Amino acid sequence: MICILHGYLLEGSGSNLWTRSIIQSLCRSGETVHLLCQENHPQLYDFIAEVYIYHEDGSIETLFQRAVPYAGQCIMHKPKLGKTLPVYVWDRYEEFPDVQPMAQLSDTAVESYLEKNIRALKQVIANHNIKALHANHAVLMSVVAQRVSNDLSIPYAIMPHGSAIEYAVKKDKRFFKYALNAFKQAQRIYVIGNEIRRRVKTIFPSIDNLDAKMVELNLGVDTGLFLPVCKSERKGNINFLCEKLANAARGKNQTMINNLRNGLTPDINKSDLMNLINDNSGYNAKHTDYNVEDRLKSIDWNSDKILLFVGRLIASKGIHSIIAALPFIFKEYPGAKLVVVGHGPLREPLESLLWALENGARNLVKNIVDWGTELEGSGNKPLLEIKHYFKSLSKQSRLDTYFETAEKYINKDRIIFTGYLTHKELRYLFPVCDAAVFPSVVAEAGPLVFLEALASGCFPIGTYFAGMAASIDSLTGSIPDRILNLMKLSPDPKETIGDMVSKIKKSLNVDNEFKSALRRVAVEKYDWQNVTKKFAEDLKKLAV
């Protein structure tokens, strides 16, 4: 049997989504799969049949046992870790009062975390017929797998994801050493395309037979969940989405939104702005906004052109570039709207930026751009893409026109922040949007949201480098080059936003026949069942 080691949750995107999707697909295929993770609400996932809690004193608590509607099942094991959770990028976790980026942890804290997971995993292996281990991320679950493998001679594989490489392995020599040793001893390294393969080879050139260990494993998408709809069905989809939200936990409310807007002034200084942001961000960002149903139902889904962004609201995801591109797009399409799905510390700075654009507060716009990542609490870099865009417009004598256009066409009702949504809601939202934009500033190994857009017939646009480029290139031959090129945003920060304005304008009129082709590619190349079959067969070979 297979045991997947995942140090985090099942909700959300990235490696969480990969884990959730691969396990559900394995269960559909009749496999019994064990999962070591920290999911707080396992009852929400219908493929989880049993859950066990592993306490520090060695006792094992049964949380629940139940039947599942699949040929196979997932058995989840949750080690109790105490107060501290090591992460790559800081976020809130309801069960952990001490969430810390790994690079900030002491050696003692790191080793304590490892030992608690190792102890629990050995208990899992002792009580179940585990034949092979799969560890997500370059660290730290890879180290857990390595040490258990050394003691019990169980083979293991590693799947590196971009976040651990960028925010831990590259930043801290301790985690580089941890990863290096784990990769050396791993029997298999699964890579999501050439971008991760290149990064692994660049970081660990000293590992013998590294190429022979690496096996490419595509990302996938649940093509039975994400389904296209025609325009006449869009409103019905939104009604389904709203029904799904009936009992959802709520985060940001209208009072907070109003307080932020009412507290802004054109001459507000950085300190006061940061205080205003802090005063109005004390909500659970992993919940859905209070008023999202009313805001979504206010859209004319039959005639409005709808742009979509899904992702973490941080500067490295490039959401600020979409905001800066809106004035000229909205002028071209007076009924266009932008729906922003996700949570993160850049939300309130983005809302402030939109207020400044709407109210002609040019100095505040420029200040927010200059203050940049300091406003999200992650350094002091400007929002470089916007800075370059404004410089380019100035050279063309168009900057005044830009701000005049922004003041005329930007308003709070045309940009809908939803807060956090799960796949239960996103499955209805993707198909009703005309284009989805993913302008990541950092190299993505393989953005799953791109594939969800494909499967839904929503035209995807993304920064043309790394894993995003590979996903776009996989469509070559399926649609004409002139249409394919509309998906490609320049990764050069001097060109990104100008390129975005031009290509979004054109993409909003892409014919439905091409969107049908996107769906075909998703089904043929990226369905999770195909990915899972390769994964399971290869991992089982290691145990022979």
N, C-alpha and C positions, 0 to 999 in steps of 0.2 A: 504493500500500500504506500501511497504518496503522502508526505507531510510537507505542507507549504509554511514557511516561516515568514511572517509579515509583522513588523513591529508596531503597526498602527491600526487604523480603523478600516471599515469596509465602506463607509459613506465617503462621498467626495470624489475627487478626480485623481489623475495620475496613477501611481502604483496602487492606491486604494481601489480605484475603478478596475484596473487590470486584475487584481486579486479577486474582487467580487465577480467579475465577468468570467474569468477562467474557471473558478470553482463552480459557478452555476452551470456552465457548459459541461464540465466534467460530470456533474450530477445528472444532467440530462442524458449523458452518454452511458450512465449506469455505473460510474465509478464511485467508490467510497474514498473520500479524501479527507485527511486531517489538516487542521489549520491552527497554527499558533499565532494569536494576535491579541489586540487590546480592544476590540469592538465592544462598545458599551451597551448596544441594543441588539443583540443577536436575534431576538424574537422577531425582528422586522424582516429578516431574510428567510424566505420560505424554504431554502435549500439546506438550512442548518437544522439537523435532526437532534443533536445533543450538544450540550455545553458544560464544560468542567472548569472550575476555578482552582488554581494551584496556589496554595498559601505558603508563606515563607517557612512555616513550621513543618512543611512536608505533607500536610493534610490536603485532601482533594474534595472539593464541594461540587455536588451535582446541581447545576442551575436549572436545567430542564432536559427532558427527553420527549420527543414527539415524532409522529409520522410526517413525512414530507411528500409532496406531489411529484416526485422524480423517481426514475429508475434507480438512481444512486443517492448518496447522501453526503453531507459534510458534518464532521464531528469537530467542534471547536474547543480549543484549549487556551485558557487565559491565565498567564502567570500574574500574580499580584506583585506589583513593582514598588509600592510605596508612593511617595509624593512626587518623585522626579521622573519626567519623561524626556529623553534626549530626542531632539528633532533637528531637521536641517534648516528650516526657516520658521521663526517663531509663529505660533498660532495659539488660540485658546483650545483647551481640551477639558471637558467638564469634569473629568475624574482626577485630573492632575493639577494641583495648585502650583507646582514648580516645573513649568515647561521651559526647557533651556536649549538653545542651539548647541550642538555637540562641542563645537570649538570652545565653548565657555565652561565646559564641565571639567572637574578635577579628574585625575587618573583614578582616584578612589571611587568616585561616582560612576565612571564608565565601567570599571571592573565589577562594581556592585550590580549594575544593570545587566551585564553579561552573565554573571553567575546566577542571577534569579531566573533568567531565561533558560540557561543551560540546565539547571536543576529541574525545571518543569519539563523541558524537552526529554530529558532522560527518563522521567516518569512516564511520559507519553509513550516512548519507545518500549519501556518495560511492560506496559499494559496493552499495547496494540502491536500489530504485525507490520511495523514500519520498515520498508525496504530501501527507501531513497528519500532524501531531503532536497527541498528547493528553497533557497533563500532569496528574498527580494532585497535589492539594494547592495551597493558595494560595501557598506557598513551599516549597522552593526550585526544584523542577522547572519551575515556571511561568516562572521567570527564565531557566533554561536554554533553554526553548522560545522565549521572547521574543528572546533574543540570537541564537539560531540563525536564527530567522525573519527578523530584521533583516538578517542577513548573506546568507541564501540564499533569501529570499522564499517560505518554506514556511508555509502557514497553520497555526495551532494553536488548540486548545481547552484549557480548564482545567476541572477538576472540583475545587472546594474541598471539603475535609472539615473537620469541626469542630475536630479537634485542632490543625491548623496555625493556624486562625483564633484559637483561644482561647489557645494557649501560645506563639505567635510573633508573629503580626500585631498582636494587641491589646497584647502585652507590650513590644514593642520597636519604636521608630520606624524603625529600619533595615529591618525586615521589612515594616512597613506600606508604606514607600516602594517596596520591591521588588515587593510584591504589587500596589500601586496601578498602577505602570507596566506590569506584566505584564497586569493585567486590562484596562487601557485599550487595549492593542494586540491583545488576544485577539479572534479572530473569533467564538468561541463560549464561553459559560460554562455548563456543565452543573450543574444544581442538584438535589439530592436532596430534593425537596419544598419546601414553603413556608418551613420553618424556615431552611434555608440561603439561600433567596432573600431572606428578610427580613434575615438577617445581612449578606449581601453588600451589599444596598441601604443598610443602616444604616452600614456601615463605609466604603463608597465612594460617597457621594452626589454627588461631583463628576464622576463618569464619565458622559460623554455617551452617550445611547442604551443605557444599561445594561440596561433591561428588554428591549429588542429582542435583545440578545446572549444572554439567558438562556433556556435550554431545560430543561424538567423531565425528569429521567431517573430513573425508579423504581429503587429497590433491587430485588434479585431473590433467588430461592432455587432451588436445584436440586431440583425436585420429583420427579425420578427417583432422587435419592439419599436424601432424607428422606421416608420412607414410614411411614404408621401401621401399627401391629400390634394384634391383639387381645390380651386379657390372657393367654390360654393360650400366646401366642408370646413373651411378655416374657422369660422365662428363656432361651429360645433366642437372643434378641437379645443378651443379656448374655454368653452363651457365645461368640457371634460376636465381640463386642467384645474379650473376653479373648484370643481367638485372634489378633486383629489386634495385640494388645500383646505377643505372644510375643517379638519381637525389638526392642521399643522401648527407647530409651535411658532410663535411670532417674535420677531426681533425689533427692527427699527419702526417707530411710529411717526405719525404725521407731526406731532408736537416737536419732536427732535428735528425733523426736516425743516419745519417753519422757524424754529429757534435759530438754526444755523443761518438760514437765509436772512432773517430779520437782524441778526447780529453782524452781518457783513456790511462794510462800508468801503468805498473806493480807496480810501487811504489807510485801511487797517494795516498795522505792522505785523511782522512775522510772529512775535511773541503773543500778541493778542489773537491772531488767527489760530495759532496752535492751541491756545487756551479754549477758544471757541470750539475748535474741532474736538478737543478732549471732553468738553462739557456735553457734547451731543453725540458721543460715540460709545456711551456706556450701555450698550445693549448686546445681546447674544447675536453676533454677526453670522453664525451658522444657522440662523432661523430666517424664515421668510418675512418680508415686510408686512405690516398690518393691512395696508390698503391696496395690496397688489391686485386683487381681483377687480376692484373698481377701475383701476388704472388700465389694466389689460382690456377690460370690456369697453373702455372709452375709445379704443382704436377701431377704425373702420377696416376690418380684415379683408373685405372684398376689394377695396380700391387703394388703400394706403400701401406705400412701399415700406417694407419693414427690414431694418438691419438688426443683426443680433450679435452680441458678444457674450460668450460664456467662458468664465475663468476667474482666477484669483485677481482681485483688484489691487494690483501692485504695479509699480512702474516697469518691472522687467517683463510683464505680459503685454505692455504696449497699449493699454486701454486709453491712455492720455492722447495717443496719436489719433484714435478714432474721434475723440471729442474735438480735437483741433481741426479735423477734416470736415466736420459737420456743416459749417456755415455755407460753403459753396455747394455741398450736396443738397442741403435743405432748400437752397434757392432754386436749384434745378428741379427738385421734387417737393413742392410745397406741402404735400400730404405725408411725406416720409417721417418715420419714427425710428428711434434707436431703442432697443430693449437690451438692458445690461443685467446679466445674471451672474451672481457671484458675491463674494464677500472679501474684505481685505482693508488694510489701513489707508489705501488711497481713495476710498469712497468719498469721504468728506472733503478732501482737497479737490476731487473732481467736481463735486457739487458746488464748491466755492468757485472753481474755474468757470463752470457753466453760468453761475450767477453773474460773474464779472463780464463774461461775453454778452450775456443778455442785457446787461445794464450799461454797457459802454464804458466799463471801468478798465481802460486800457492799461494803466499802470499796475493795477492789481493783477491783471492777466499776466503781464510780464514778470511781476514779482513771484507769482505762484510757479511760473515756469522756472525761474531762477532758484527759488527755494527748493523746488523739486522733491527729491527723496527724503529730505529732512522733515517734510510734512507728514510722511508716512512712517517716520521713525527708523529709517534704514540707511543713514548716511547723509551726505550733503552734495549729491550730484544733481545738476539741473535736468529738466525734462528735455534732453538733448534734441530729440526729433522735432519738437515744437520750436525750440530755439533756432535750429537750422531753417525750419519752414518760414518763420517770421523774417529771418535774414534774407532768404530767397525772395519772398514777397516784396520786401523793402527794395531790393535791387531792381525788381520789375515795376516799382512804383505802384504796387497793388496792396500794400499793407493797410492803408486807410480804407480802401474798398473792402478788404477782409473784415475789418472791425465794424464798418457800417453794415455789411451783410449779416454779420453775427448778431448785431443789435436788432436787426429787423426779423431774422428768421429763427434765432435760438429762443426757445422758451421752455419752461419747466415741464410743460405737458407733452413735449415731443421727445423727451428722454425719460424712459421708464426704468428705474432701478427696481428690481424685484427682490433683492436679497438672495438668500440661498434657496435653490431649488434642487430636488433630487431627480433621478431618472424617471420617477413616476410622473413628474410634471414635464420634464424636458422632452419626453417622447411626444408630447402634444405640441410643444412650442417650436421645436426645430422645423417641422414640416409646414408651419404657417408663415415662416419668415422667408423673405426673398433672397437674402444673402447673409452669410455669417462671416465675420472678420476676426482673424486671429493674428494680430501684428506683433508677435513676441519679439522682444529685444534680445533675449538670450536664446542660444541654440536649444531647440526642443528635440528630444530623442525621437518622439513620435506622438504628436498631439491626437488624442483619442477623439476630441471634439470635432476635428476635421472629418473623421470617418463617420461620426454621427450625423453631421451635416450632409455628407454624401448619401448615406442611406435614406435620409429624409427628403432628398431632392431639393435641399437648400444649398444655394451656390456658395461654396467655400472659398475664402480668400485668405492668404497667409503670407508671412515673411518667407521669401524664397531662399532658405538656407537650411542646413542640417536635416532633421527628420521631416520637417514640413515640405522641403523641396522634394524629398523622396516620395512623400505621399502624393504631391502634385504630379510628379513625373510618372507615377504609376498609372495615370490617366491618359498618357500619350497613346495616340491611336484610337482612343475611344471617343474623343470629341475633337473638333477641328483645333488646330494650333491657335487660331485667333481667339477662340473661346478659352482655351487652356491658359493662354498668356494673361488673361484677366485675373487669374487666381494668384499671380505672382507679384508680391510686393517687394520692392527693392530693400535689401537689408542695410543699405547705406543710409545712416541716419540723416544725411543731407538730402536724401531723395524720398524717404519713406512716405511722408504725408502727401506730398505732391502726387506721387504715384498712386497713393490710396484714393485721393479725390477723383482722379481720372478713371481709375478702374472700377471703383464702386459705382460711379455714374453709369458706366456701360453695363456693369453686371446686373443692375436692377432691371434691365430689359432683356436678359438672356432668355431665349425661347425655351418653352417647357420640354421640347424634344431633347435638348441637351441635358436638362435636369433628369430626364428618364435614363439617359446614358450614365449619369453619375450613380444612380441607384443600381444599375446593372453591375458596375465595377465593384461597388460595395458588397453585393451579394456574391459575386464570383471570386473576389480576391481577399475579402476581409471578414467574412462571416466567422464568428467565434468558434463554431463547431469545427471548421477546418483547422483553425489555429490550435484548438485544444487537442485534436487528434494527434497532431504532430508532436505537441508538447508531452502528452502522456506516453506515447509510444517511445519517444527518445529517452525520457526520464526512467522508464521501466527497464530500458536496456542497461542502464548503469547498475541496476540491482542484480543483474544476472551473474 
